[in-house]
Amino acid sequence: MLKPGEYGDIHYPPIQFGDIISSVKFNQGMPPASPVTPIPVVAELYSAVNYGGRKLIIFEDVDNLGTYSAYDNLTSSVKVFAGPNYTPGDKIRLYDTFSGSGAYIELEPGEYPDLAKSHTFANKTSSTRFIKA
């Protein structure tokens, strides 16, 4: 097998194929990338009120914030922004259990400085889902 590089003449050392090559297959390169999932909204989750503490930026569904980023049950404030594929009514759901189940709140683009006061949902988020209108 030849390694990547240039081979001026394969009939002489170090290769010495002579006239015995009957076929050649070139590496087809990398497989095509997976299609990009639409991003309706982008959310910044904060571990403290008023956007303090640790920050986690998410733009896709997360089944378990604990294994995703050690962020289970830490969200106290949130900023939600319109994503590149936003249409009015798109939002994020924050769930109190894993895999997008259990009780949830829905947040459209905006700022939510204290989830305990605005939604009685502080330090409860375990998974997320992005909802298209």
N, CA, C and O atoms as a Tinker XYZ file with bonds, in Angstrom:
   532  protein
     1  N      0.846000   -1.164000    0.000000    73     2
     2  CA     0.000000    0.000000    0.000000    64     1     3
     3  C      0.898000    1.235000    0.000000    63     2     4     5
     4  O      1.878000    1.312000    0.740000    81     3
     5  N      0.550000    2.168000   -0.819000    73     3     6
     6  CA     1.301000    3.421000   -0.875000    64     5     7
     7  C      0.715000    4.410000    0.113000    63     6     8     9
     8  O     -0.502000    4.505000    0.270000    81     7
     9  N      1.575000    5.130000    0.762000    73     7    10
    10  CA     1.151000    6.181000    1.679000    64     9    11
    11  C      0.990000    7.472000    0.887000    63    10    12    13
    12  O      1.528000    7.586000   -0.214000    81    11
    13  N      0.257000    8.453000    1.429000    73    11    14
    14  CA     0.116000    9.720000    0.710000    64    13    15
    15  C      1.479000   10.303000    0.365000    63    14    16    17
    16  O      2.406000   10.249000    1.173000    81    15
    17  N      1.595000   10.848000   -0.809000    73    15    18
    18  CA     2.845000   11.451000   -1.252000    64    17    19
    19  C      2.946000   11.418000   -2.762000    63    18    20    21
    20  O      1.997000   11.056000   -3.457000    81    19
    21  N      4.102000   11.799000   -3.256000    73    19    22
    22  CA     4.347000   11.797000   -4.704000    64    21    23
    23  C      5.316000   10.670000   -5.040000    63    22    24    25
    24  O      6.297000   10.439000   -4.334000    81    23
    25  N      5.022000    9.985000   -6.115000    73    23    26
    26  CA     5.861000    8.888000   -6.576000    64    25    27
    27  C      6.162000    9.141000   -8.053000    63    26    28    29
    28  O      5.315000    8.911000   -8.916000    81    27
    29  N      7.359000    9.610000   -8.332000    73    27    30
    30  CA     7.745000    9.990000   -9.682000    64    29    31
    31  C      7.731000    8.852000  -10.679000    63    30    32    33
    32  O      7.290000    9.033000  -11.814000    81    31
    33  N      8.202000    7.689000  -10.282000    73    31    34
    34  CA     8.253000    6.551000  -11.193000    64    33    35
    35  C      8.144000    5.286000  -10.362000    63    34    36    37
    36  O      9.047000    4.984000   -9.582000    81    35
    37  N      7.060000    4.544000  -10.512000    73    35    38
    38  CA     6.852000    3.347000   -9.694000    64    37    39
    39  C      7.578000    2.119000  -10.240000    63    38    40    41
    40  O      7.422000    1.020000   -9.707000    81    39
    41  N      8.368000    2.298000  -11.297000    73    39    42
    42  CA     9.111000    1.176000  -11.864000    64    41    43
    43  C     10.482000    1.007000  -11.228000    63    42    44    45
    44  O     11.161000    0.018000  -11.507000    81    43
    45  N     10.913000    1.941000  -10.381000    73    43    46
    46  CA    12.250000    1.900000   -9.785000    64    45    47
    47  C     12.141000    1.940000   -8.267000    63    46    48    49
    48  O     11.106000    2.328000   -7.724000    81    47
    49  N     13.231000    1.531000   -7.569000    73    47    50
    50  CA    13.217000    1.542000   -6.107000    64    49    51
    51  C     12.792000    2.909000   -5.574000    63    50    52    53
    52  O     13.078000    3.924000   -6.209000    81    51
    53  N     12.137000    2.959000   -4.460000    73    51    54
    54  CA    11.929000    1.848000   -3.519000    64    53    55
    55  C     10.684000    1.015000   -3.812000    63    54    56    57
    56  O     10.454000    0.025000   -3.118000    81    55
    57  N      9.876000    1.370000   -4.803000    73    55    58
    58  CA     8.613000    0.686000   -5.036000    64    57    59
    59  C      8.776000   -0.519000   -5.956000    63    58    60    61
    60  O      8.393000   -1.626000   -5.577000    81    59
    61  N      9.316000   -0.344000   -7.121000    73    59    62
    62  CA     9.583000   -1.399000   -8.106000    64    61    63
    63  C      8.361000   -2.233000   -8.464000    63    62    64    65
    64  O      8.391000   -3.457000   -8.333000    81    63
    65  N      7.285000   -1.592000   -8.914000    73    63    66
    66  CA     6.121000   -2.328000   -9.382000    64    65    67
    67  C      6.357000   -2.891000  -10.774000    63    66    68    69
    68  O      5.723000   -3.868000  -11.172000    81    67
    69  N      7.252000   -2.286000  -11.499000    73    67    70
    70  CA     7.486000   -2.750000  -12.866000    64    69    71
    71  C      6.212000   -2.633000  -13.675000    63    70    72    73
    72  O      5.536000   -1.604000  -13.644000    81    71
    73  N      5.887000   -3.689000  -14.396000    73    71    74
    74  CA     4.676000   -3.681000  -15.227000    64    73    75
    75  C      3.605000   -4.609000  -14.654000    63    74    76    77
    76  O      2.840000   -5.207000  -15.411000    81    75
    77  N      3.543000   -4.734000  -13.341000    73    75    78
    78  CA     2.606000   -5.699000  -12.757000    64    77    79
    79  C      1.322000   -5.071000  -12.191000    63    78    80    81
    80  O      0.482000   -5.796000  -11.658000    81    79
    81  N      1.152000   -3.770000  -12.290000    73    79    82
    82  CA    -0.066000   -3.140000  -11.771000    64    81    83
    83  C     -1.192000   -3.383000  -12.758000    63    82    84    85
    84  O     -1.057000   -3.126000  -13.954000    81    83
    85  N     -2.319000   -3.891000  -12.231000    73    83    86
    86  CA    -3.468000   -4.108000  -13.099000    64    85    87
    87  C     -4.631000   -3.177000  -12.762000    63    86    88    89
    88  O     -5.516000   -2.972000  -13.592000    81    87
    89  N     -4.638000   -2.612000  -11.556000    73    87    90
    90  CA    -5.694000   -1.657000  -11.216000    64    89    91
    91  C     -5.211000   -0.751000  -10.081000    63    90    92    93
    92  O     -4.267000   -1.064000   -9.356000    81    91
    93  N     -5.893000    0.370000   -9.963000    73    91    94
    94  CA    -5.577000    1.343000   -8.920000    64    93    95
    95  C     -6.883000    1.859000   -8.351000    63    94    96    97
    96  O     -7.817000    2.160000   -9.093000    81    95
    97  N     -6.947000    1.959000   -7.037000    73    95    98
    98  CA    -8.112000    2.545000   -6.391000    64    97    99
    99  C     -7.616000    3.681000   -5.510000    63    98   100   101
   100  O     -6.737000    3.494000   -4.668000    81    99
   101  N     -8.184000    4.844000   -5.712000    73    99   102
   102  CA    -7.821000    5.995000   -4.912000    64   101   103
   103  C     -8.809000    6.135000   -3.764000    63   102   104   105
   104  O    -10.003000    5.875000   -3.919000    81   103
   105  N     -8.296000    6.549000   -2.612000    73   103   106
   106  CA    -9.152000    6.791000   -1.467000    64   105   107
   107  C    -10.190000    7.837000   -1.848000    63   106   108   109
   108  O     -9.859000    8.876000   -2.421000    81   107
   109  N    -11.430000    7.556000   -1.530000    73   107   110
   110  CA   -12.522000    8.449000   -1.901000    64   109   111
   111  C    -12.650000    9.645000   -0.960000    63   110   112   113
   112  O    -13.563000   10.454000   -1.125000    81   111
   113  N    -11.770000    9.773000    0.008000    73   111   114
   114  CA   -11.814000   10.914000    0.918000    64   113   115
   115  C    -12.805000   10.708000    2.041000    63   114   116   117
   116  O    -13.265000    9.594000    2.291000    81   115
   117  N    -13.122000   11.778000    2.702000    73   115   118
   118  CA   -14.019000   11.741000    3.842000    64   117   119
   119  C    -15.457000   11.530000    3.371000    63   118   120   121
   120  O    -15.845000   12.011000    2.306000    81   119
   121  N    -16.245000   10.805000    4.173000    73   119   122
   122  CA   -17.660000   10.682000    3.817000    64   121   123
   123  C    -18.326000   12.050000    3.932000    63   122   124   125
   124  O    -17.837000   12.912000    4.662000    81   123
   125  N    -19.416000   12.256000    3.235000    73   123   126
   126  CA   -20.081000   13.556000    3.304000    64   125   127
   127  C    -20.553000   13.852000    4.723000    63   126   128   129
   128  O    -20.929000   12.945000    5.465000    81   127
   129  N    -20.530000   15.105000    5.085000    73   127   130
   130  CA   -20.973000   15.525000    6.413000    64   129   131
   131  C    -22.476000   15.343000    6.536000    63   130   132   133
   132  O    -23.209000   15.436000    5.551000    81   131
   133  N    -22.921000   15.084000    7.747000    73   131   134
   134  CA   -24.349000   14.984000    8.010000    64   133   135
   135  C    -24.993000   16.344000    7.771000    63   134   136   137
   136  O    -24.354000   17.379000    7.963000    81   135
   137  N    -26.247000   16.344000    7.355000    73   135   138
   138  CA   -26.904000   17.638000    7.164000    64   137   139
   139  C    -26.991000   18.383000    8.492000    63   138   140   141
   140  O    -27.132000   17.774000    9.552000    81   139
   141  N    -26.907000   19.695000    8.417000    73   139   142
   142  CA   -26.986000   20.518000    9.610000    64   141   143
   143  C    -28.445000   20.620000   10.040000    63   142   144   145
   144  O    -29.326000   20.917000    9.234000    81   143
   145  N    -28.681000   20.370000   11.318000    73   143   146
   146  CA   -30.018000   20.483000   11.860000    64   145   147
   147  C    -30.402000   21.952000   11.949000    63   146   148   149
   148  O    -29.588000   22.768000   12.380000    81   147
   149  N    -31.614000   22.309000   11.554000    73   147   150
   150  CA   -32.025000   23.708000   11.687000    64   149   151
   151  C    -31.909000   24.174000   13.136000    63   150   152   153
   152  O    -32.128000   23.399000   14.066000    81   151
   153  N    -31.565000   25.440000   13.314000    73   151   154
   154  CA   -31.403000   26.015000   14.650000    64   153   155
   155  C    -32.438000   27.135000   14.795000    63   154   156   157
   156  O    -32.202000   28.261000   14.355000    81   155
   157  N    -33.595000   26.822000   15.418000    73   155   158
   158  CA   -34.621000   27.846000   15.566000    64   157   159
   159  C    -34.258000   28.908000   16.603000    63   158   160   161
   160  O    -34.446000   30.102000   16.371000    81   159
   161  N    -33.741000   28.466000   17.741000    73   159   162
   162  CA   -33.315000   29.402000   18.787000    64   161   163
   163  C    -32.019000   28.901000   19.407000    63   162   164   165
   164  O    -31.680000   27.721000   19.311000    81   163
   165  N    -31.308000   29.812000   20.040000    73   163   166
   166  CA   -30.089000   29.489000   20.783000    64   165   167
   167  C    -30.335000   29.928000   22.221000    63   166   168   169
   168  O    -30.843000   31.024000   22.461000    81   167
   169  N    -29.979000   29.080000   23.171000    73   167   170
   170  CA   -30.219000   29.408000   24.576000    64   169   171
   171  C    -28.917000   29.443000   25.349000    63   170   172   173
   172  O    -28.044000   28.594000   25.169000    81   171
   173  N    -28.801000   30.439000   26.213000    73   171   174
   174  CA   -27.701000   30.518000   27.175000    64   173   175
   175  C    -28.298000   30.205000   28.538000    63   174   176   177
   176  O    -29.149000   30.945000   29.031000    81   175
   177  N    -27.856000   29.113000   29.145000    73   175   178
   178  CA   -28.308000   28.723000   30.472000    64   177   179
   179  C    -27.255000   29.169000   31.483000    63   178   180   181
   180  O    -26.060000   28.968000   31.269000    81   179
   181  N    -27.698000   29.774000   32.581000    73   179   182
   182  CA   -26.781000   30.266000   33.619000    64   181   183
   183  C    -27.101000   29.582000   34.942000    63   182   184   185
   184  O    -28.264000   29.320000   35.249000    81   183
   185  N    -26.068000   29.298000   35.718000    73   183   186
   186  CA   -26.257000   28.603000   36.986000    64   185   187
   187  C    -26.669000   29.535000   38.126000    63   186   188   189
   188  O    -27.049000   29.060000   39.196000    81   187
   189  N    -26.602000   30.837000   37.921000    73   187   190
   190  CA   -27.003000   31.790000   38.955000    64   189   191
   191  C    -28.005000   32.781000   38.356000    63   190   192   193
   192  O    -28.092000   32.923000   37.136000    81   191
   193  N    -28.756000   33.460000   39.218000    73   191   194
   194  CA   -29.696000   34.471000   38.744000    64   193   195
   195  C    -28.929000   35.625000   38.118000    63   194   196   197
   196  O    -27.732000   35.798000   38.348000    81   195
   197  N    -29.642000   36.406000   37.327000    73   195   198
   198  CA   -29.075000   37.574000   36.652000    64   197   199
   199  C    -27.855000   37.224000   35.795000    63   198   200   201
   200  O    -26.908000   38.003000   35.684000    81   199
   201  N    -27.905000   36.041000   35.197000    73   199   202
   202  CA   -26.910000   35.602000   34.207000    64   201   203
   203  C    -25.509000   35.474000   34.808000    63   202   204   205
   204  O    -24.511000   35.789000   34.160000    81   203
   205  N    -25.454000   35.017000   36.025000    73   203   206
   206  CA   -24.165000   34.805000   36.692000    64   205   207
   207  C    -23.817000   33.330000   36.747000    63   206   208   209
   208  O    -24.605000   32.477000   36.338000    81   207
   209  N    -22.646000   33.042000   37.248000    73   207   210
   210  CA   -22.189000   31.665000   37.405000    64   209   211
   211  C    -21.771000   31.046000   36.086000    63   210   212   213
   212  O    -21.389000   31.739000   35.143000    81   211
   213  N    -21.854000   29.732000   36.042000    73   211   214
   214  CA   -21.502000   28.997000   34.823000    64   213   215
   215  C    -22.496000   29.282000   33.718000    63   214   216   217
   216  O    -23.682000   29.488000   33.977000    81   215
   217  N    -22.012000   29.293000   32.484000    73   215   218
   218  CA   -22.875000   29.507000   31.316000    64   217   219
   219  C    -22.730000   28.318000   30.382000    63   218   220   221
   220  O    -21.623000   27.843000   30.130000    81   219
   221  N    -23.860000   27.843000   29.871000    73   219   222
   222  CA   -23.888000   26.767000   28.891000    64   221   223
   223  C    -24.714000   27.250000   27.708000    63   222   224   225
   224  O    -25.864000   27.657000   27.877000    81   223
   225  N    -24.137000   27.207000   26.517000    73   223   226
   226  CA   -24.842000   27.603000   25.303000    64   225   227
   227  C    -25.297000   26.343000   24.588000    63   226   228   229
   228  O    -24.492000   25.454000   24.308000    81   227
   229  N    -26.591000   26.268000   24.292000    73   227   230
   230  CA   -27.116000   25.099000   23.584000    64   229   231
   231  C    -27.959000   25.541000   22.404000    63   230   232   233
   232  O    -28.596000   26.594000   22.427000    81   231
   233  N    -27.947000   24.706000   21.367000    73   231   234
   234  CA   -28.718000   24.992000   20.156000    64   233   235
   235  C    -29.294000   23.707000   19.567000    63   234   236   237
   236  O    -29.735000   23.679000   18.418000    81   235
   237  N    -29.282000   22.648000   20.369000    73   235   238
   238  CA   -29.850000   21.376000   19.940000    64   237   239
   239  C    -30.477000   20.695000   21.141000    63   238   240   241
   240  O    -30.183000   21.036000   22.286000    81   239
   241  N    -31.348000   19.723000   20.868000    73   239   242
   242  CA   -31.965000   18.971000   21.958000    64   241   243
   243  C    -30.888000   18.287000   22.788000    63   242   244   245
   244  O    -29.909000   17.771000   22.249000    81   243
   245  N    -31.075000   18.288000   24.095000    73   243   246
   246  CA   -30.152000   17.607000   25.001000    64   245   247
   247  C    -30.979000   16.687000   25.894000    63   246   248   249
   248  O    -31.848000   17.150000   26.633000    81   247
   249  N    -30.707000   15.382000   25.825000    73   247   250
   250  CA   -31.454000   14.411000   26.621000    64   249   251
   251  C    -31.059000   14.392000   28.090000    63   250   252   253
   252  O    -31.885000   14.084000   28.949000    81   251
   253  N    -29.808000   14.716000   28.386000    73   251   254
   254  CA   -29.336000   14.646000   29.768000    64   253   255
   255  C    -28.254000   15.698000   29.971000    63   254   256   257
   256  O    -27.111000   15.503000   29.558000    81   255
   257  N    -28.605000   16.800000   30.598000    73   255   258
   258  CA   -27.627000   17.865000   30.828000    64   257   259
   259  C    -26.512000   17.420000   31.775000    63   258   260   261
   260  O    -25.437000   18.018000   31.778000    81   259
   261  N    -26.748000   16.392000   32.567000    73   259   262
   262  CA   -25.717000   15.876000   33.461000    64   261   263
   263  C    -24.565000   15.237000   32.708000    63   262   264   265
   264  O    -23.402000   15.520000   32.996000    81   263
   265  N    -24.878000   14.371000   31.742000    73   263   266
   266  CA   -23.809000   13.728000   30.977000    64   265   267
   267  C    -23.322000   14.616000   29.846000    63   266   268   269
   268  O    -22.182000   14.485000   29.401000    81   267
   269  N    -24.176000   15.521000   29.374000    73   267   270
   270  CA   -23.796000   16.414000   28.285000    64   269   271
   271  C    -22.729000   17.401000   28.726000    63   270   272   273
   272  O    -21.775000   17.664000   27.993000    81   271
   273  N    -22.891000   17.947000   29.924000    73   271   274
   274  CA   -21.929000   18.959000   30.368000    64   273   275
   275  C    -21.897000   19.143000   31.880000    63   274   276   277
   276  O    -21.502000   20.206000   32.360000    81   275
   277  N    -22.301000   18.137000   32.632000    73   275   278
   278  CA   -22.350000   18.245000   34.096000    64   277   279
   279  C    -23.154000   19.474000   34.509000    63   278   280   281
   280  O    -22.724000   20.242000   35.370000    81   279
   281  N    -24.320000   19.658000   33.896000    73   279   282
   282  CA   -25.123000   20.860000   34.111000    64   281   283
   283  C    -26.545000   20.514000   34.565000    63   282   284   285
   284  O    -27.449000   21.335000   34.407000    81   283
   285  N    -26.759000   19.340000   35.116000    73   283   286
   286  CA   -28.095000   18.925000   35.532000    64   285   287
   287  C    -28.567000   19.736000   36.741000    63   286   288   289
   288  O    -27.830000   19.902000   37.713000    81   287
   289  N    -29.784000   20.230000   36.671000    73   287   290
   290  CA   -30.429000   20.960000   37.769000    64   289   291
   291  C    -29.648000   22.183000   38.238000    63   290   292   293
   292  O    -29.618000   22.472000   39.434000    81   291
   293  N    -29.021000   22.897000   37.320000    73   291   294
   294  CA   -28.257000   24.089000   37.678000    64   293   295
   295  C    -28.837000   25.390000   37.136000    63   294   296   297
   296  O    -28.435000   26.465000   37.581000    81   295
   297  N    -29.762000   25.325000   36.197000    73   295   298
   298  CA   -30.204000   26.529000   35.493000    64   297   299
   299  C    -31.062000   27.431000   36.376000    63   298   300   301
   300  O    -32.113000   27.025000   36.871000    81   299
   301  N    -30.585000   28.679000   36.563000    73   299   302
   302  CA   -31.325000   29.670000   37.352000    64   301   303
   303  C    -31.782000   30.863000   36.520000    63   302   304   305
   304  O    -32.754000   31.530000   36.875000    81   303
   305  N    -31.088000   31.136000   35.412000    73   303   306
   306  CA   -31.487000   32.218000   34.515000    64   305   307
   307  C    -31.147000   31.810000   33.092000    63   306   308   309
   308  O    -30.275000   30.973000   32.858000    81   307
   309  N    -31.862000   32.426000   32.133000    73   307   310
   310  CA   -31.731000   32.011000   30.739000    64   309   311
   311  C    -31.872000   33.227000   29.827000    63   310   312   313
   312  O    -32.665000   34.133000   30.083000    81   311
   313  N    -31.078000   33.220000   28.756000    73   311   314
   314  CA   -31.265000   34.143000   27.646000    64   313   315
   315  C    -31.546000   33.282000   26.416000    63   314   316   317
   316  O    -30.837000   32.312000   26.149000    81   315
   317  N    -32.587000   33.649000   25.673000    73   315   318
   318  CA   -32.951000   32.914000   24.459000    64   317   319
   319  C    -32.878000   33.885000   23.287000    63   318   320   321
   320  O    -33.447000   34.975000   23.331000    81   319
   321  N    -32.172000   33.476000   22.245000    73   319   322
   322  CA   -31.974000   34.299000   21.053000    64   321   323
   323  C    -32.568000   33.610000   19.835000    63   322   324   325
   324  O    -32.588000   32.381000   19.758000    81   323
   325  N    -33.050000   34.398000   18.889000    73   323   326
   326  CA   -33.505000   33.840000   17.621000    64   325   327
   327  C    -32.300000   33.237000   16.904000    63   326   328   329
   328  O    -31.263000   33.887000   16.771000    81   327
   329  N    -32.439000   31.999000   16.444000    73   327   330
   330  CA   -31.365000   31.335000   15.720000    64   329   331
   331  C    -31.433000   31.644000   14.236000    63   330   332   333
   332  O    -32.299000   32.402000   13.797000    81   331
   333  N    -30.529000   31.063000   13.458000    73   331   334
   334  CA   -30.500000   31.340000   12.021000    64   333   335
   335  C    -31.733000   30.835000   11.280000    63   334   336   337
   336  O    -32.026000   31.308000   10.182000    81   335
   337  N    -32.461000   29.881000   11.864000    73   335   338
   338  CA   -33.657000   29.340000   11.214000    64   337   339
   339  C    -34.921000   29.705000   11.996000    63   338   340   341
   340  O    -35.909000   28.971000   11.963000    81   339
   341  N    -34.886000   30.816000   12.682000    73   339   342
   342  CA   -35.995000   31.243000   13.531000    64   341   343
   343  C    -37.218000   31.654000   12.728000    63   342   344   345
   344  O    -37.113000   32.320000   11.698000    81   343
   345  N    -38.381000   31.242000   13.221000    73   343   346
   346  CA   -39.656000   31.770000   12.761000    64   345   347
   347  C    -40.440000   32.124000   14.024000    63   346   348   349
   348  O    -40.284000   31.459000   15.048000    81   347
   349  N    -41.278000   33.156000   13.971000    73   347   350
   350  CA   -42.029000   33.549000   15.160000    64   349   351
   351  C    -42.763000   32.358000   15.780000    63   350   352   353
   352  O    -43.405000   31.575000   15.081000    81   351
   353  N    -42.656000   32.241000   17.086000    73   351   354
   354  CA   -43.276000   31.134000   17.808000    64   353   355
   355  C    -42.301000   30.024000   18.170000    63   354   356   357
   356  O    -42.629000   29.174000   18.999000    81   355
   357  N    -41.097000   30.005000   17.568000    73   355   358
   358  CA   -40.089000   29.009000   17.947000    64   357   359
   359  C    -39.662000   29.268000   19.387000    63   358   360   361
   360  O    -39.619000   30.414000   19.834000    81   359
   361  N    -39.345000   28.188000   20.112000    73   359   362
   362  CA   -38.993000   28.315000   21.526000    64   361   363
   363  C    -38.180000   27.118000   21.988000    63   362   364   365
   364  O    -37.973000   26.159000   21.245000    81   363
   365  N    -37.730000   27.195000   23.217000    73   363   366
   366  CA   -37.040000   26.083000   23.860000    64   365   367
   367  C    -37.892000   25.617000   25.026000    63   366   368   369
   368  O    -38.530000   26.420000   25.707000    81   367
   369  N    -37.895000   24.315000   25.249000    73   367   370
   370  CA   -38.528000   23.744000   26.434000    64   369   371
   371  C    -37.433000   23.271000   27.376000    63   370   372   373
   372  O    -36.484000   22.604000   26.961000    81   371
   373  N    -37.573000   23.617000   28.623000    73   371   374
   374  CA   -36.690000   23.126000   29.677000    64   373   375
   375  C    -37.495000   22.121000   30.497000    63   374   376   377
   376  O    -38.545000   22.462000   31.042000    81   375
   377  N    -37.008000   20.883000   30.585000    73   375   378
   378  CA   -37.718000   19.812000   31.284000    64   377   379
   379  C    -37.051000   19.512000   32.625000    63   378   380   381
   380  O    -35.843000   19.688000   32.784000    81   379
   381  N    -37.859000   19.054000   33.587000    73   379   382
   382  CA   -37.315000   18.740000   34.907000    64   381   383
   383  C    -36.818000   17.297000   35.025000    63   382   384   385
   384  O    -36.297000   16.907000   36.070000    81   383
   385  N    -36.974000   16.505000   33.967000    73   383   386
   386  CA   -36.431000   15.144000   33.955000    64   385   387
   387  C    -35.690000   14.920000   32.636000    63   386   388   389
   388  O    -35.675000   15.787000   31.762000    81   387
   389  N    -35.088000   13.759000   32.511000    73   387   390
   390  CA   -34.269000   13.445000   31.347000    64   389   391
   391  C    -35.125000   13.082000   30.132000    63   390   392   393
   392  O    -36.304000   12.755000   30.265000    81   391
   393  N    -34.525000   13.145000   28.969000    73   391   394
   394  CA   -35.113000   12.716000   27.698000    64   393   395
   395  C    -36.364000   13.483000   27.313000    63   394   396   397
   396  O    -37.263000   12.921000   26.688000    81   395
   397  N    -36.439000   14.753000   27.674000    73   395   398
   398  CA   -37.567000   15.579000   27.264000    64   397   399
   399  C    -38.888000   15.090000   27.800000    63   398   400   401
   400  O    -39.876000   15.033000   27.068000    81   399
   401  N    -38.920000   14.734000   29.077000    73   399   402
   402  CA   -40.174000   14.293000   29.684000    64   401   403
   403  C    -40.346000   15.010000   31.025000    63   402   404   405
   404  O    -39.431000   15.674000   31.513000    81   403
   405  N    -41.518000   14.864000   31.597000    73   403   406
   406  CA   -41.795000   15.496000   32.880000    64   405   407
   407  C    -42.348000   16.895000   32.704000    63   406   408   409
   408  O    -42.774000   17.278000   31.614000    81   407
   409  N    -42.336000   17.650000   33.783000    73   407   410
   410  CA   -42.818000   19.029000   33.752000    64   409   411
   411  C    -41.838000   19.877000   32.948000    63   410   412   413
   412  O    -40.641000   19.592000   32.905000    81   411
   413  N    -42.365000   20.930000   32.309000    73   411   414
   414  CA   -41.499000   21.789000   31.503000    64   413   415
   415  C    -42.031000   23.212000   31.476000    63   414   416   417
   416  O    -43.187000   23.481000   31.803000    81   415
   417  N    -41.137000   24.120000   31.071000    73   415   418
   418  CA   -41.528000   25.489000   30.754000    64   417   419
   419  C    -41.059000   25.777000   29.340000    63   418   420   421
   420  O    -40.094000   25.182000   28.861000    81   419
   421  N    -41.752000   26.696000   28.673000    73   419   422
   422  CA   -41.375000   27.087000   27.316000    64   421   423
   423  C    -40.911000   28.534000   27.337000    63   422   424   425
   424  O    -41.550000   29.395000   27.942000    81   423
   425  N    -39.793000   28.792000   26.672000    73   423   426
   426  CA   -39.241000   30.141000   26.627000    64   425   427
   427  C    -39.000000   30.556000   25.184000    63   426   428   429
   428  O    -38.268000   29.892000   24.449000    81   427
   429  N    -39.619000   31.652000   24.787000    73   427   430
   430  CA   -39.378000   32.246000   23.476000    64   429   431
   431  C    -38.201000   33.204000   23.594000    63   430   432   433
   432  O    -37.755000   33.475000   24.709000    81   431
   433  N    -37.678000   33.728000   22.482000    73   431   434
   434  CA   -36.560000   34.672000   22.581000    64   433   435
   435  C    -36.864000   35.786000   23.579000    63   434   436   437
   436  O    -37.919000   36.418000   23.545000    81   435
   437  N    -35.897000   35.998000   24.464000    73   435   438
   438  CA   -36.040000   36.996000   25.518000    64   437   439
   439  C    -35.056000   36.703000   26.632000    63   438   440   441
   440  O    -34.243000   35.784000   26.533000    81   439
   441  N    -35.135000   37.490000   27.691000    73   439   442
   442  CA   -34.247000   37.323000   28.839000    64   441   443
   443  C    -35.077000   36.964000   30.056000    63   442   444   445
   444  O    -36.124000   37.558000   30.314000    81   443
   445  N    -34.590000   35.980000   30.798000    73   443   446
   446  CA   -35.273000   35.456000   31.967000    64   445   447
   447  C    -34.264000   35.435000   33.124000    63   446   448   449
   448  O    -33.610000   34.418000   33.357000    81   447
   449  N    -34.137000   36.564000   33.852000    73   447   450
   450  CA   -33.067000   36.700000   34.837000    64   449   451
   451  C    -33.220000   35.855000   36.097000    63   450   452   453
   452  O    -32.237000   35.632000   36.805000    81   451
   453  N    -34.437000   35.376000   36.396000    73   451   454
   454  CA   -34.624000   34.586000   37.615000    64   453   455
   455  C    -35.789000   33.617000   37.399000    63   454   456   457
   456  O    -36.949000   33.995000   37.560000    81   455
   457  N    -35.482000   32.378000   37.037000    73   455   458
   458  CA   -36.529000   31.393000   36.762000    64   457   459
   459  C    -37.342000   31.044000   37.998000    63   458   460   461
   460  O    -38.483000   30.600000   37.871000    81   459
   461  N    -36.789000   31.232000   39.186000    73   459   462
   462  CA   -37.550000   30.966000   40.411000    64   461   463
   463  C    -38.720000   31.942000   40.517000    63   462   464   465
   464  O    -39.827000   31.545000   40.880000    81   463
   465  N    -38.483000   33.202000   40.204000    73   463   466
   466  CA   -39.529000   34.218000   40.302000    64   465   467
   467  C    -40.478000   34.180000   39.110000    63   466   468   469
   468  O    -41.692000   34.271000   39.293000    81   467
   469  N    -39.958000   34.047000   37.904000    73   467   470
   470  CA   -40.810000   34.144000   36.714000    64   469   471
   471  C    -41.549000   32.852000   36.384000    63   470   472   473
   472  O    -42.650000   32.904000   35.835000    81   471
   473  N    -40.974000   31.698000   36.702000    73   471   474
   474  CA   -41.573000   30.429000   36.295000    64   473   475
   475  C    -41.579000   29.359000   37.384000    63   474   476   477
   476  O    -41.996000   28.231000   37.120000    81   475
   477  N    -41.136000   29.671000   38.580000    73   475   478
   478  CA   -40.942000   28.689000   39.665000    64   477   479
   479  C    -40.250000   27.430000   39.129000    63   478   480   481
   480  O    -40.698000   26.308000   39.365000    81   479
   481  N    -39.153000   27.644000   38.407000    73   479   482
   482  CA   -38.466000   26.528000   37.747000    64   481   483
   483  C    -36.952000   26.621000   37.915000    63   482   484   485
   484  O    -36.222000   26.130000   37.054000    81   483
   485  N    -36.463000   27.220000   38.967000    73   483   486
   486  CA   -35.016000   27.349000   39.155000    64   485   487
   487  C    -34.404000   26.020000   39.570000    63   486   488   489
   488  O    -34.989000   25.266000   40.347000    81   487
   489  N    -33.227000   25.748000   39.043000    73   487   490
   490  CA   -32.445000   24.556000   39.388000    64   489   491
   491  C    -33.220000   23.248000   39.189000    63   490   492   493
   492  O    -33.111000   22.318000   39.988000    81   491
   493  N    -34.003000   23.198000   38.107000    73   491   494
   494  CA   -34.782000   21.997000   37.811000    64   493   495
   495  C    -34.477000   21.405000   36.437000    63   494   496   497
   496  O    -34.907000   20.286000   36.155000    81   495
   497  N    -33.758000   22.107000   35.582000    73   495   498
   498  CA   -33.626000   21.672000   34.193000    64   497   499
   499  C    -32.684000   20.476000   34.060000    63   498   500   501
   500  O    -31.526000   20.527000   34.473000    81   499
   501  N    -33.213000   19.387000   33.467000    73   499   502
   502  CA   -32.426000   18.176000   33.225000    64   501   503
   503  C    -32.289000   17.830000   31.751000    63   502   504   505
   504  O    -31.375000   17.100000   31.367000    81   503
   505  N    -33.206000   18.355000   30.907000    73   503   506
   506  CA   -33.127000   18.114000   29.469000    64   505   507
   507  C    -33.811000   19.265000   28.741000    63   506   508   509
   508  O    -34.551000   20.049000   29.336000    81   507
   509  N    -33.543000   19.347000   27.430000    73   507   510
   510  CA   -34.113000   20.438000   26.632000    64   509   511
   511  C    -34.636000   19.906000   25.303000    63   510   512   513
   512  O    -34.199000   18.866000   24.811000    81   511
   513  N    -35.574000   20.642000   24.742000    73   511   514
   514  CA   -36.076000   20.371000   23.400000    64   513   515
   515  C    -36.300000   21.727000   22.718000    63   514   516   517
   516  O    -36.743000   22.685000   23.351000    81   515
   517  N    -35.993000   21.790000   21.446000    73   515   518
   518  CA   -36.255000   22.991000   20.669000    64   517   519
   519  C    -37.540000   22.762000   19.884000    63   518   520   521
   520  O    -37.691000   21.745000   19.207000    81   519
   521  N    -38.456000   23.705000   19.979000    73   519   522
   522  CA   -39.785000   23.563000   19.408000    64   521   523
   523  C    -39.956000   24.546000   18.257000    63   522   524   525
   524  O    -39.827000   25.756000   18.440000    81   523
   525  N    -40.247000   24.021000   17.074000    73   523   526
   526  CA   -40.546000   24.849000   15.907000    64   525   527
   527  C    -42.032000   25.201000   15.932000    63   526   528   529
   528  O    -42.874000   24.372000   16.276000    81   527
   529  N    -42.334000   26.435000   15.563000    73   527   530
   530  CA   -43.736000   26.888000   15.547000    64   529   531
   531  C    -44.527000   26.158000   14.480000    63   530   532
   532  O    -45.722000   26.407000   14.319000    81   531
